[in-house]
Amino acid sequence: MPTPPFRTRSFRTISICLSVVAEVAVYGSSAVHAGAPRHVNYSRDIRPILSNSCYKCHGPDAQERKAGLRLDKKDGAYAKLESGDRAIVPGAAAKSALIQRLTSHDPDMKMPPPDSGKTVTAEQIELIKAWIDEGAEFHPHWAFVPPQHVSAPKIKTPYAARNPIDLFIITRLEEEGLAPSPEADKTTLIRRATLDLTGLPPTLGEVDAFLADRSPNAYEKLVDRLLASPQYGEQMTRDWLDAARYGDTHGLHLDNERSIWPYRDWVIRAFNSNKPFDQFAVEQLAGDLLPHATVDQRVATGFNRCNVTTGEGGAIDEEFYVRYAVDRVQTCATITNSIRSRKKSSIGCSATSAASPNGRWTATPSCRRRQFASLPSRTRRISTD
Ligand code: HEC
């Protein structure tokens, strides 16, 4: 099926993609595997190590950078340093200063510096060595790499695979020397599917009906029923509402109740009705400014009011108005950044840099930080709710 362009994709599609990406990210994060050695992957295996242990002093922040060495970019990592060494010599771990520093026993040479509080394990060093020997390839962030069609792998063992996804899972199990678990019984299956898709356990009546349904597509029917239920939207929009900082109370001072649930229900309806993502975003940011705005579109702007607010009588308006503006800029940045579009101009990249004090995470340099911050701040000027 051809993928529709980003702006016409629905919030529903994007949320599902995000869940899948999250699963893949978790799955991909275990760096060392027991089975046959696998090709080292920069994004999965190497960047997290360098990012955690080295970027603080050898990363994008020019002011914090030590020894003129930048390890988040290929050019920097391959460059001839002031010392005359090269941190990375592709294809030759033994000649790479980075490996000499990682394996050094001299505290003055050792990287990361012993007093930095950072450590790199022996297994991680082996991975970095293997990566350099394999050519030390750098890849751009996955969000900027267009997805490519991959054919399903061939499996060696005769396990029943019902669809191509099974083939990928079985291949990985084979790599790990594992066999699939026995199939779950029907009661377990309906419980898992219902909890996963609606966040709720099935009722006894639903379990009985599923057990009584002996048709070959009983499971498909169950999943269709769950996907069509309003509770599916409730479950799937939890992540969005968390990221939007939705809460049923104000969050500060007495933390009193806040009646903003109509916004929550709007998000759930938007998901269940497959609202296109561009409309979903526009209505939340500025639904009230649309021509002939409907009540629903106004309710959508509840998004701009989800930040914590105080109810304290002595609160200084100016102080809280700035705090709220910062909160909303960061929230917009987080939310839009998590929806990484393939278009490099996606708002997320520039928005995050707007919230970052020195723009160090800028993926697109044309950031208008002040303008962005003025967006939410224009919407309210008093501190107490
Ligand atoms: C807390 C800061 C800090 C961290 C974290 C850090 N370094 Fe360094 N690094 C330095 C400083 C300071 C120098 C320059 C002094 C020296 O050469 O020892 C340096 C020098 C280097 C050099 C030699 C550069 C040259 O000019 O030859 C390499 C290679 C290096 N670091 C690699 C790493 C790697 C790989 C990591 C992560 C595993 C790391 N560093 C983490 C501070 C840091």
Residues whose N, C-alpha, C, O or C-beta is under 5 A from the ligand:
A	BS01	HEC	S53 C54 K56 C57 K66 A67 L69 L81 E82 S83 D85 A87 A97 L98 R101 D108 M109 M111 P112 P113 S116 K118 V120
